[in-house]
Amino acid sequence: MIGLVVVSHSSKAAEGIRDIAGQMGGGKARIEVAGGDVDGGIGTDPNAIREAIESADDGDGVVVLVDLGSAVMNAELAFEMTDVDAQIADAPVLEGTLNAAVESTSTKATLDSVISSAEDARDYHKVD
């Protein structure tokens, strides 16, 4: 199963996104979080991201969803510290994680299909 990692500058935001997406994935999606910096404040930590990636991986790869720009940089650093096949989805973090969670539970899910589902969320409009 493709694993998911939610990276947020806030541990509470990452955990909330995981909880919502987990419900949408029927409780079957494999979702880990990396939120906050090493001191528990606002920020991101490449070591925590690496640990979450390795925990989410069962050999099929991991899709990483991020909230802000520096989370991208730290996720890319984490990729260099692990052998797991992990990629960032260029998607809104909440909606993208929801889509990815649903897709990741499909028996036909691939890294590319989960990323594509996450990135489809860029086109959602909440109001007309």
CORWO-V878899 format. One record per backbone hydrogen bond with DSSP energy under -1.0 kcal/mol. CO is the residue of the C=O (numbers start at 1). NH is the residue of the N-H. E is the energy in kcal/mol with one decimal. If there is no record, write none. Layout:
BEGIN
<<CO & NH & E> <CO & NH & E>>
END
This chain:
BEGIN
<<3 & 63 & -2.8> <4 & 32 & -2.6> <5 & 65 & -3.1> <6 & 34 & -2.5> <7 & 67 & -1.1> <8 & 36 & -1.6> <9 & 43 & -2.0> <10 & 14 & -2.3> <11 & 15 & -2.4> <12 & 16 & -2.3> <13 & 17 & -2.5> <14 & 18 & -2.3> <15 & 19 & -2.3> <16 & 20 & -2.4> <17 & 21 & -2.8> <18 & 22 & -2.6> <19 & 23 & -1.5> <20 & 24 & -1.8> <21 & 25 & -2.0> <22 & 27 & -3.0> <23 & 26 & -1.6> <25 & 28 & -1.6> <30 & 4 & -2.7> <32 & 6 & -2.4> <34 & 8 & -1.6> <37 & 40 & -1.9> <41 & 37 & -1.8> <45 & 49 & -2.3> <46 & 50 & -2.6> <47 & 51 & -2.4> <48 & 52 & -2.2> <49 & 53 & -2.6> <50 & 54 & -2.6> <51 & 55 & -2.1> <52 & 56 & -2.3> <53 & 57 & -1.3> <61 & 3 & -2.6> <62 & 87 & -2.1> <63 & 5 & -2.2> <64 & 89 & -2.5> <65 & 7 & -3.3> <68 & 71 & -1.4> <69 & 73 & -1.5> <70 & 74 & -2.3> <71 & 75 & -2.1> <72 & 76 & -2.5> <73 & 77 & -1.8> <74 & 78 & -2.1> <75 & 79 & -2.2> <76 & 80 & -1.2> <78 & 81 & -1.2> <79 & 82 & -1.1> <84 & 86 & -1.2> <85 & 62 & -2.2> <87 & 64 & -3.0> <89 & 91 & -1.8> <92 & 96 & -2.7> <93 & 97 & -1.5> <94 & 98 & -2.3> <95 & 99 & -2.3> <96 & 100 & -2.7> <97 & 101 & -2.6> <98 & 102 & -1.9> <99 & 103 & -2.5> <100 & 104 & -2.8> <103 & 106 & -1.8> <106 & 109 & -1.5> <110 & 114 & -2.4> <111 & 115 & -2.3> <112 & 116 & -2.5> <113 & 117 & -2.2> <114 & 118 & -2.3> <115 & 119 & -2.8> <116 & 120 & -1.5> <118 & 121 & -1.3> <119 & 122 & -1.6> <120 & 123 & -1.8> <121 & 124 & -1.3>>
END
